[in-house]
Amino acid sequence: MKKIISSLNEKEDWGTGLINLYEMLANDVVYANPTKLVLFEGNHDTNRLYSLLNEDMALYKMAMAYVLTSNRIPQIFYGTEVAMTSPTKDRNDGAVRADFPGGWNGDNRSVLENTNLTATQVDALNFTRTLLNYRKQSEAITAGKLTHYAPQEGVYVQFRQAEDETLMIIYNKNEQVVELELARFQSSITGNEPSAEPIIAKDILTSQSYSLEQSLKLTQKGVTILLLSSRQH
């Protein structure tokens, strides 16, 4: 959990940033069954994720995607799905454990009734709901193989693969447009078999489609989760 926070907040440099997330998963070799470990973004004894990431929605989504798509058992602290906040220094149990905005007596805001939510709450909730609903029916996430590539220039790429489903998960910390060269990931994209047709990828979060040929243009900081197929469905 602490590595998620520090890796996303740190400047990308030698030994800092996304490389630490990569190395944490690379340590799987020391566990008999790493898929039985719980991965969490926070709990009642930690300050709130969104606040610890300086209320940066792109970093928040990257953290949530890392927890919810890794080869782990995910755990989410209540309220993280709507980006609840807290102070960031020292222990703040009262603020961290504040009431969920669930429509209690006297509340003017309810997540359950979808009333008076802020734009940030709506954005966080829609992202989490979309990803969790996809996860429910995704064999690649719940039981698939994990392949990941050492981060380069602020981009960290993972693949989750099952027999009939391949997901390419791209974590991008760059503010400027990045042209991601795909040759490095070819074995995970095509399974070492040349494809007669272009590989079409659909973003499960936005439904936007991409053709994976030589490179992929990443236009903004954040996470992109692509479902790969050899033809457009």
C-alpha positions as CSV (number, residue, x, y, z in Angstrom):
1,M,0.0,0.0,0.0
2,K,2.8,2.4,0.9
3,K,4.6,1.6,-2.3
4,I,1.5,2.4,-4.3
5,I,1.4,5.9,-2.8
6,S,5.1,6.6,-3.0
7,S,5.6,5.2,-6.5
8,L,2.8,7.3,-7.9
9,N,3.9,10.5,-6.1
10,E,7.6,10.2,-6.8
11,K,9.4,11.7,-9.8
12,E,10.4,9.1,-12.3
13,D,14.1,8.6,-11.9
14,W,16.6,5.9,-11.3
15,G,15.2,3.8,-8.4
16,T,12.1,5.9,-7.8
17,G,8.6,6.0,-9.2
18,L,6.9,3.1,-11.0
19,I,10.0,0.9,-10.9
20,N,9.1,0.2,-7.3
21,L,5.6,-1.1,-8.2
22,Y,7.3,-3.4,-10.7
23,E,9.8,-4.6,-8.2
24,M,7.1,-5.3,-5.6
25,L,5.3,-7.7,-8.0
26,A,8.6,-9.2,-9.1
27,N,9.0,-10.4,-5.5
28,D,6.3,-12.9,-6.1
29,V,9.0,-15.6,-6.3
30,V,9.4,-15.5,-2.5
31,Y,5.7,-16.5,-1.9
32,A,4.3,-20.0,-2.3
33,N,1.1,-18.6,-3.6
34,P,1.1,-14.8,-4.1
35,T,-2.4,-14.8,-5.6
36,K,-3.7,-15.5,-2.1
37,L,-2.3,-12.3,-0.8
38,V,-4.6,-9.3,-0.1
39,L,-3.7,-6.0,-1.8
40,F,-5.3,-2.9,-0.4
41,E,-5.1,0.9,-1.0
42,G,-5.8,1.9,2.6
43,N,-7.8,1.1,5.7
44,H,-9.2,2.6,8.9
45,D,-5.6,3.2,10.2
46,T,-4.3,5.0,7.2
47,N,-5.0,8.4,5.7
48,R,-7.3,8.5,2.6
49,L,-5.9,7.5,-0.8
50,Y,-7.2,10.5,-2.7
51,S,-5.7,12.9,-0.3
52,L,-2.3,11.0,-0.1
53,L,-2.2,11.3,-3.9
54,N,-2.6,15.1,-3.6
55,E,-6.2,14.9,-5.0
56,D,-4.9,14.0,-8.4
57,M,-7.6,12.0,-10.1
58,A,-5.3,10.4,-12.7
59,L,-3.1,9.0,-10.0
60,Y,-6.1,7.9,-8.0
61,K,-7.4,5.9,-11.0
62,M,-4.0,4.4,-11.5
63,A,-3.9,3.2,-7.9
64,M,-7.4,1.8,-8.0
65,A,-6.6,0.0,-11.2
66,Y,-3.4,-1.5,-9.8
67,V,-5.3,-2.9,-6.8
68,L,-8.3,-4.2,-8.8
69,T,-6.4,-5.7,-11.8
70,S,-3.3,-7.2,-10.1
71,N,-3.0,-11.0,-9.4
72,R,-4.1,-10.4,-5.8
73,I,-7.3,-10.4,-3.6
74,P,-8.3,-6.7,-3.7
75,Q,-9.6,-4.9,-0.7
76,I,-11.1,-1.4,-0.8
77,F,-11.7,0.8,2.3
78,Y,-15.2,2.2,2.4
79,G,-15.4,5.6,0.8
80,T,-12.4,5.2,-1.4
81,E,-14.8,4.5,-4.3
82,V,-16.0,8.1,-4.0
83,A,-12.6,9.6,-3.2
84,M,-13.3,10.5,0.4
85,T,-10.6,12.7,1.8
86,S,-8.7,13.2,5.1
87,P,-5.7,15.1,6.4
88,T,-2.4,13.6,5.2
89,K,-0.1,14.1,8.2
90,D,0.0,12.0,11.4
91,R,-3.0,9.9,12.6
92,N,-6.5,11.3,11.8
93,D,-8.8,8.5,12.9
94,G,-11.9,10.7,13.3
95,A,-11.6,12.1,9.8
96,V,-10.5,8.9,8.2
97,R,-13.5,7.0,9.7
98,A,-16.0,9.7,8.9
99,D,-19.5,8.7,7.8
100,F,-19.9,7.5,4.3
101,P,-22.1,9.9,2.3
102,G,-24.9,7.4,2.2
103,G,-28.0,9.4,2.9
104,W,-28.1,9.2,6.7
105,N,-30.6,11.4,8.5
106,G,-29.6,15.0,8.1
107,D,-27.3,14.4,5.1
108,N,-27.9,16.4,2.0
109,R,-25.7,14.2,-0.1
110,S,-26.2,10.5,-0.9
111,V,-24.1,8.1,-3.0
112,L,-26.8,5.5,-2.7
113,E,-29.5,7.8,-4.1
114,N,-27.0,9.6,-6.4
115,T,-28.1,13.0,-5.1
116,N,-25.9,16.1,-4.8
117,L,-22.7,14.4,-5.5
118,T,-19.6,16.4,-6.5
119,A,-18.0,16.1,-9.9
120,T,-15.1,14.3,-8.2
121,Q,-17.3,11.8,-6.5
122,V,-19.2,11.1,-9.7
123,D,-15.9,10.6,-11.6
124,A,-14.4,8.3,-9.0
125,L,-17.6,6.3,-8.5
126,N,-18.1,5.8,-12.3
127,F,-14.5,4.6,-12.7
128,T,-14.7,2.2,-9.8
129,R,-18.1,0.8,-10.8
130,T,-17.0,0.3,-14.5
131,L,-13.9,-1.5,-13.5
132,L,-15.5,-3.7,-10.8
133,N,-18.4,-4.7,-13.1
134,Y,-15.9,-5.7,-15.8
135,R,-13.9,-7.6,-13.2
136,K,-16.9,-9.7,-12.2
137,Q,-16.8,-11.5,-15.6
138,S,-13.1,-11.3,-16.3
139,E,-11.2,-14.6,-16.1
140,A,-8.0,-12.7,-17.1
141,I,-8.2,-10.6,-13.9
142,T,-9.5,-13.2,-11.5
143,A,-7.5,-16.2,-12.6
144,G,-5.2,-15.2,-15.5
145,K,-1.5,-15.0,-15.8
146,L,0.4,-11.8,-15.0
147,T,3.1,-10.5,-17.3
148,H,4.7,-7.1,-16.7
149,Y,7.5,-5.1,-18.2
150,A,10.0,-2.8,-16.4
151,P,8.8,0.8,-16.6
152,Q,10.4,3.1,-19.1
153,E,10.0,6.9,-19.2
154,G,7.1,7.0,-16.9
155,V,5.1,4.1,-18.5
156,Y,4.5,0.8,-16.8
157,V,2.8,-2.0,-18.8
158,Q,1.1,-5.1,-17.5
159,F,-0.8,-7.9,-19.2
160,R,-3.4,-10.2,-17.6
161,Q,-4.1,-13.2,-19.8
162,A,-6.5,-16.1,-19.8
163,E,-7.3,-18.5,-22.6
164,D,-9.8,-16.3,-24.4
165,E,-9.0,-12.9,-22.9
166,T,-6.0,-10.7,-22.9
167,L,-5.9,-7.3,-21.1
168,M,-3.1,-4.8,-21.6
169,I,-2.9,-2.4,-18.6
170,I,-0.9,0.8,-19.2
171,Y,0.1,3.1,-16.3
172,N,1.3,6.5,-17.7
173,K,2.6,9.3,-15.4
174,N,3.5,11.6,-18.3
175,E,1.6,14.9,-18.6
176,Q,2.6,15.3,-22.3
177,V,1.7,13.0,-25.2
178,V,3.7,9.8,-25.3
179,E,4.2,7.5,-28.3
180,L,4.4,4.0,-26.8
181,E,6.4,1.7,-29.1
182,L,4.8,-1.8,-29.0
183,A,7.6,-4.0,-30.4
184,R,8.8,-4.7,-26.8
185,F,5.4,-6.2,-25.9
186,Q,4.8,-8.2,-29.0
187,S,5.0,-11.6,-27.4
188,S,2.2,-10.6,-25.0
189,I,0.1,-8.9,-27.6
190,T,0.2,-11.7,-30.2
191,G,1.4,-14.7,-28.3
192,N,4.5,-14.9,-30.5
193,E,2.2,-15.9,-33.4
194,P,2.0,-13.4,-36.3
195,S,-1.5,-12.1,-36.8
196,A,-3.0,-11.9,-40.3
197,E,-5.3,-9.1,-39.1
198,P,-4.6,-6.0,-37.1
199,I,-4.9,-6.4,-33.4
200,I,-7.8,-4.3,-32.3
201,A,-7.9,-3.1,-28.7
202,K,-11.0,-1.8,-26.9
203,D,-10.6,0.3,-23.8
204,I,-12.9,-1.3,-21.2
205,L,-13.2,2.1,-19.4
206,T,-14.1,4.3,-22.3
207,S,-15.1,1.8,-25.1
208,Q,-12.7,3.6,-27.4
209,S,-11.0,1.3,-30.0
210,Y,-7.4,1.3,-31.1
211,S,-5.4,-0.6,-33.7
212,L,-2.2,-2.0,-32.2
213,E,0.4,-1.8,-35.0
214,Q,3.8,-0.1,-34.4
215,S,2.9,2.3,-31.6
216,L,0.1,3.6,-29.4
217,K,-0.4,7.2,-28.6
218,L,-1.0,8.0,-25.0
219,T,-2.6,11.4,-24.9
220,Q,-3.0,11.9,-21.1
221,K,-1.7,10.8,-17.7
222,G,-3.6,7.9,-16.2
223,V,-4.5,4.3,-16.7
224,T,-5.6,2.7,-19.9
225,I,-7.0,-0.9,-19.9
226,L,-7.3,-2.5,-23.3
227,L,-9.1,-5.7,-24.2
228,L,-7.2,-7.3,-27.1
229,S,-8.7,-9.2,-30.0
230,S,-7.5,-10.1,-33.6
231,R,-10.6,-8.5,-35.1
232,Q,-13.2,-5.9,-34.3
233,H,-16.2,-7.4,-32.5
